[in-house]
Amino acid sequence: MAKNKPRANINRVSVWCAHDKIIHCVELKPNPKNPNKRPEGQIELLGKIIKEQGWRQPIRVSNRSGLIVKGHARLAAACKAGIHKATVDLQDYGSEAAEWADMVADNRLAELAVMDEEMLAGLLMDLDAGGLDMELTGFTAKDLEGLFLSAGPEKEKERPEVE
C-alpha cells in the first residue's frame, strides 16, 4: 500500500490537516481573553508531538478579529519547538460573542470528556508493544504504570516494560 503524502511541509514537519494557509507564527495573535492556561511541560510535549506526527490540526483564526480562537497551545508549542510557521484555518463569526463562545467551548468540552480507563489501558498496552515512543500519547511513564496496574493482574502480565 502506498504511503499517503502530506499536504505540505514546514521545515521538515509534515502537514496532514486541511488548512486555509500557512503563516509565520509571529503573525498569529493569541486572544488575550483566552482563559485556558497550560503548564510548560504540556507545551513542550505538544511541540514534540507536532514535530513527530506533523500538523494534524490547524490553528483556528477569526476573520472578524484576526485573533486565535482555537489553537493557543499549538502556537506556543510550535514556537517552543522551533517551528516557525503554522497551519491556519480561517473562520467567520457573526459577532464577538460567538467567537468567544467558540473559544470557551473548545476548552470546556475537552474537560467534560470521561476516559474509559480499561479501554485506554488496553489501547496503550497495544501501542507500547508496537515500539512507539509512548510520550507521543501524552502520558508519562508514571501515568502509564498506574494505568497498566489498574488494568488488572491478567493484563499486567501481557504488557511490556515501561521505560
C-alpha positions in Angstrom: 0.0 0.0 0.0 1.4 3.4 -0.9 2.1 5.8 1.8 0.0 9.0 1.8 1.9 12.1 1.2 1.5 15.2 3.4 -0.4 18.2 2.0 2.7 20.4 2.6 5.9 20.5 4.7 7.1 23.2 7.1 10.8 22.9 7.8 10.7 19.1 7.8 7.4 19.0 9.7 4.6 17.3 7.7 1.3 19.0 7.3 -1.5 16.4 7.2 -4.5 18.6 8.1 -6.7 20.7 5.8 -5.9 24.4 6.2 -6.5 27.7 4.5 -2.9 28.9 4.7 0.4 28.5 6.3 1.8 31.6 8.0 4.7 32.7 10.2 3.9 32.1 13.9 4.9 35.7 14.8 1.9 36.9 12.7 -0.6 34.9 14.8 -2.3 36.9 17.5 -3.5 35.0 20.7 -6.8 36.1 22.1 -5.9 38.0 25.3 -9.3 36.8 26.8 -8.4 33.1 26.4 -8.8 31.8 30.0 -7.1 28.4 29.3 -3.6 28.3 30.7 -1.2 25.4 30.2 1.8 24.2 32.1 5.2 24.4 30.3 5.5 20.6 30.3 2.3 20.3 28.3 3.5 22.9 25.8 6.9 21.0 25.4 5.1 17.7 24.9 2.7 19.1 22.3 5.7 20.6 20.4 7.3 17.1 20.4 4.1 15.6 19.1 3.8 18.2 16.3 7.4 17.6 15.3 7.0 13.8 15.3 3.4 13.5 14.0 3.2 16.7 11.9 0.5 19.3 11.9 -2.8 17.3 12.3 -5.0 20.2 13.4 -4.7 23.8 12.2 -4.9 26.9 14.4 -8.3 28.5 14.0 -8.3 32.2 13.5 -11.3 34.6 13.3 -11.6 36.6 10.1 -13.6 39.1 12.2 -11.0 39.9 14.8 -7.8 38.3 13.5 -7.3 36.6 16.8 -6.8 32.9 17.6 -10.0 31.2 18.6 -8.7 27.6 18.9 -5.0 26.5 19.0 -3.3 28.8 21.5 -1.4 25.8 22.8 -0.4 24.6 19.3 1.0 28.1 18.6 3.0 28.1 21.9 4.2 24.5 21.2 5.3 25.4 17.7 7.3 28.4 18.9 8.9 26.4 21.8 9.8 23.6 19.3 11.4 26.0 16.8 8.6 25.5 14.2 8.3 29.0 12.7 5.2 28.5 10.6 1.8 27.1 11.4 -1.3 25.9 9.5 -4.3 28.2 9.9 -8.0 27.7 9.4 -9.9 31.0 8.9 -13.4 31.1 10.3 -16.2 33.7 10.0 -18.0 34.6 13.2 -21.1 36.7 13.3 -20.2 38.5 16.5 -17.5 38.9 19.2 -19.8 36.9 21.5 -20.0 34.0 19.0 -16.2 34.0 18.7 -15.6 34.0 22.4 -18.2 31.3 23.0 -16.5 29.0 20.5 -13.1 29.6 22.2 -14.5 28.9 25.7 -16.5 25.8 24.4 -13.4 24.4 22.8 -11.6 24.5 26.2 -14.6 23.3 28.2 -15.8 20.4 26.1 -12.4 18.7 26.4 -12.7 18.9 30.2 -16.1 17.2 30.1 -14.9 14.0 28.4 -14.7 10.9 30.5 -12.0 8.3 29.8 -12.8 4.6 29.8 -9.7 3.6 31.7 -9.9 -0.1 30.9 -10.2 0.6 27.2 -7.5 3.2 27.4 -5.1 0.8 29.2 -5.7 -1.9 26.6 -5.0 0.6 23.8 -1.9 1.9 25.4 -0.6 -1.6 26.0 -1.1 -2.4 22.3 0.8 0.8 21.4 3.6 0.1 23.9 4.0 -3.4 22.4 4.4 -1.8 19.0 7.5 0.1 20.0 6.0 3.6 19.7 7.6 6.5 21.8 4.9 6.4 24.4 5.4 10.0 25.3 3.6 10.8 22.0 0.4 9.6 23.7 0.6 12.4 26.2 1.2 10.1 29.1 4.3 10.0 31.3 5.9 6.7 32.3 4.4 7.1 35.8 0.9 7.7 34.3 1.3 4.5 32.2 2.4 2.4 35.2 -0.7 3.5 37.1 -3.0 2.7 34.1 -1.4 -0.7 33.5 -1.6 -1.6 37.1 -5.3 -0.6 37.2 -6.0 -2.9 34.2 -5.7 -5.9 36.5 -3.2 -8.7 37.0 -4.1 -10.7 33.9 -3.4 -7.6 31.7 -0.3 -6.7 33.7 1.3 -10.0 32.6 0.7 -9.2 29.0 2.3 -5.7 28.9 5.9 -4.9 28.1 8.1 -3.0 30.5 7.7 0.8 30.5 10.9 2.8 30.4 
